[in-house]
């Protein structure tokens, strides 16, 4: 039992929430509650201040028009406060469109929107969508692990010299369908195209985010038999990848 509390800020829960994003938030909530860790959630929308302090910021994905609106709102009302939160140690996870908004710029369909610049990535757009089950080999410093999920995006994201990939694609399209890279990371900021929701399919990744957001707190183990089977069910969608 611990007196610690995880303070989560979900940016644009109404505009950017089409990739199982509420499921990702619920995974974080439940895994805290099962360990006796307090959990608080702040939902911040358009034209609302970031507030804080926050331990973990979450940005999901949405339609092009909503992504453009949120990009403009980030630049006008939240960019400075998000950067300050990251400087204070907050963890950030961006999924799909949220991943693109963490970068330097993103083509949201006829318009290039500025991003937060937390990741050295930029996103262009193609007519053909990249879609399919995806398996990614990841090493966040504690040894190799596997992320599994599903991708469906028209974006083509390239990494600059100050970003490293979240992982390398074993199967699936990844960031651009050709580089073999998936997502990006820099210190405590993570971006991925994996949906599913990604934290439900990969509870080890949820726990790594929790650990970082709670200042390196050692997390009590959980009985993850059901969660591990969910992970294997994603792997079984790709016959060549052993579950």
C-alpha positions in Angstrom: 0.0 0.0 0.0 1.3 3.5 -0.8 0.1 7.0 -0.3 1.2 8.1 -3.8 -1.3 9.4 -6.3 -1.1 9.5 -10.1 -2.4 12.8 -11.5 -3.4 12.2 -15.2 -4.3 15.0 -17.6 -6.3 13.9 -20.7 -6.1 16.5 -23.4 -9.1 16.9 -25.7 -11.1 13.8 -24.5 -14.1 14.8 -26.8 -12.2 15.9 -29.9 -9.4 13.4 -29.9 -10.8 10.0 -28.7 -11.4 7.6 -31.5 -8.6 5.0 -30.9 -9.7 3.3 -27.8 -8.4 6.3 -25.8 -10.8 6.0 -22.9 -9.7 2.4 -22.6 -6.1 3.5 -22.2 -7.1 5.9 -19.4 -9.1 3.2 -17.7 -6.1 0.8 -17.8 -4.0 3.4 -16.0 -6.8 4.0 -13.5 -7.4 0.3 -12.7 -3.7 -0.6 -12.4 -3.3 2.2 -9.9 -6.3 1.3 -7.9 -5.4 -2.4 -7.7 -2.1 -1.4 -6.2 -3.6 1.0 -3.7 -2.2 4.0 -5.6 -4.5 7.1 -5.7 -5.7 8.2 -9.1 -7.0 11.6 -10.3 -8.1 12.5 -13.8 -8.3 16.0 -15.3 -10.0 16.3 -18.7 -8.9 19.5 -20.5 -10.6 20.6 -23.7 -10.5 23.4 -26.2 -9.9 26.9 -24.8 -9.3 25.5 -21.3 -6.0 26.0 -19.4 -3.8 23.0 -18.7 -3.7 23.6 -15.0 -1.8 21.2 -12.9 0.4 19.8 -11.6 0.2 16.6 -13.7 2.3 13.4 -13.6 1.1 12.1 -17.0 -0.3 13.8 -20.0 -2.3 11.8 -22.6 -3.2 12.9 -26.1 -5.3 10.6 -28.4 -6.3 10.7 -32.0 -9.2 12.2 -33.9 -10.5 13.2 -37.3 -8.5 15.7 -39.4 -10.7 18.7 -38.7 -10.6 18.0 -34.9 -6.8 17.5 -35.1 -6.4 20.9 -36.8 -8.6 22.6 -34.1 -6.6 21.0 -31.3 -3.3 21.9 -32.9 -4.3 25.5 -33.1 -5.5 25.4 -29.5 -2.3 23.8 -28.3 -0.3 26.6 -29.9 -2.5 29.3 -28.5 -3.3 28.2 -25.0 -1.3 25.2 -23.8 2.1 24.7 -25.5 4.1 26.6 -22.9 2.4 24.9 -20.0 2.9 21.4 -21.5 6.6 22.2 -22.0 6.8 23.3 -18.4 5.1 20.1 -17.2 7.6 18.0 -19.2 10.5 20.0 -17.8 9.1 19.2 -14.3 9.2 15.5 -15.0 5.7 14.7 -16.4 5.4 11.7 -18.7 3.6 12.2 -22.1 1.9 9.6 -24.3 0.5 10.5 -27.7 -1.4 7.9 -29.7 -2.0 8.2 -33.5 -3.0 11.8 -34.1 -1.8 12.6 -30.7 1.6 11.2 -31.6 1.7 13.5 -34.6 0.8 16.6 -32.5 3.8 15.8 -30.2 6.1 16.4 -33.2 7.2 19.5 -35.0 4.5 19.5 -37.7 1.8 17.4 -39.1 -0.1 17.5 -42.4 -3.8 17.1 -41.3 -5.3 17.1 -44.8 -4.7 20.2 -46.9 -3.1 22.0 -44.0 0.2 21.6 -42.1 -0.4 22.2 -38.4 2.4 23.0 -36.0 3.0 20.5 -33.2 4.3 20.8 -29.7 7.9 20.0 -30.7 8.3 17.6 -27.8 9.5 14.9 -30.3 11.8 15.6 -33.3 9.4 14.1 -35.8 7.4 15.5 -38.7 4.4 14.0 -40.5 3.4 14.2 -44.1 0.3 12.7 -45.7 -0.3 10.1 -48.4 -3.5 9.0 -50.1 -3.0 5.4 -49.3 -3.6 4.4 -45.7 -1.2 2.2 -43.7 -3.3 -0.4 -41.9 -3.0 -3.7 -40.2 -2.0 -5.7 -37.1 1.4 -4.5 -35.9 4.1 -6.1 -33.7 7.0 -4.0 -32.5 10.2 -5.0 -30.7 11.0 -2.5 -27.9 13.7 -2.0 -25.4 13.1 0.9 -22.9 16.2 0.0 -20.9 15.0 -3.1 -18.9 15.5 -5.6 -21.7 13.6 -6.5 -24.9 9.8 -6.5 -24.9 7.0 -6.6 -27.5 4.3 -4.1 -28.2 1.3 -5.3 -30.2 -1.7 -3.5 -31.6 -3.3 -2.2 -34.8 -2.5 0.7 -37.1 -4.6 2.7 -39.5 -3.2 6.0 -40.6 -2.5 8.1 -43.7 0.4 9.9 -42.0 4.0 9.2 -42.9 6.1 10.2 -39.9 9.9 10.6 -40.1 12.3 11.0 -37.2 14.9 13.7 -36.9 18.3 13.4 -35.2 17.0 14.2 -31.7 14.3 11.4 -31.7 14.7 7.7 -31.4 12.1 5.2 -32.4 9.8 3.6 -29.8 10.7 0.3 -31.4 11.4 -1.6 -34.6 8.6 -3.3 -36.5 8.6 -7.0 -36.6 5.3 -7.1 -38.6 3.0 -4.3 -39.7 3.3 -0.8 -41.4 5.0 1.3 -38.7 5.6 5.0 -39.1 5.8 5.1 -42.8 5.5 1.6 -44.3 9.2 1.4 -45.3 11.7 2.4 -42.6 10.8 -0.4 -40.2 10.4 2.1 -37.3 7.4 2.5 -35.1 6.6 5.5 -32.9 9.2 7.8 -31.3 10.5 8.6 -27.8 12.6 11.2 -26.1 13.2 10.9 -22.4 9.7 10.7 -20.9 7.8 11.6 -24.0 6.4 8.7 -26.1 4.4 8.6 -29.3 3.0 5.6 -31.2 0.5 4.7 -34.0 -0.5 1.6 -32.1 -4.2 1.5 -31.1 -6.2 -1.3 -29.8 -6.2 0.4 -27.1 -2.4 0.0 -26.8 -2.2 0.0 -23.0 -4.9 -2.7 -22.7 -3.0 -4.9 -25.2 0.4 -4.2 -23.5 0.0 -3.7 -19.8 3.7 -3.9 -19.3 4.0 -0.6 -21.2 1.2 0.9 -19.0 3.2 -0.1 -15.9 6.4 1.4 -17.4 4.6 4.7 -17.9 3.2 4.5 -14.3 6.6 3.8 -12.9 8.2 6.8 -14.7 5.3 9.1 -13.8 5.5 8.1 -10.1 9.2 9.0 -9.9 10.5 5.4 -10.3 8.2 3.9 -7.7 8.6 0.1 -7.5 5.2 -1.3 -8.5 3.6 -4.3 -6.8 3.1 -7.2 -9.2 -0.4 -8.0 -10.4 -2.1 -11.1 -11.5 -2.1 -10.4 -15.2 -3.3 -13.8 -16.6 -6.2 -12.2 -18.4 -4.2 -9.2 -19.6 -1.4 -11.5 -20.9 -4.0 -13.4 -22.9 -5.3 -10.2 -24.4 -1.7 -9.5 -25.5 -1.4 -12.9 -27.0 -4.7 -12.5 -28.8 -3.1 -9.5 -30.7 -0.1 -11.5 -31.5 -2.2 -14.3 -32.9 -3.6 -11.9 -35.5 -0.2 -12.3 -37.3 0.4 -16.0 -37.8 4.1 -15.6 -38.4 4.6 -14.1 -34.9 4.6 -16.6 -32.1 2.2 -15.8 -29.3 
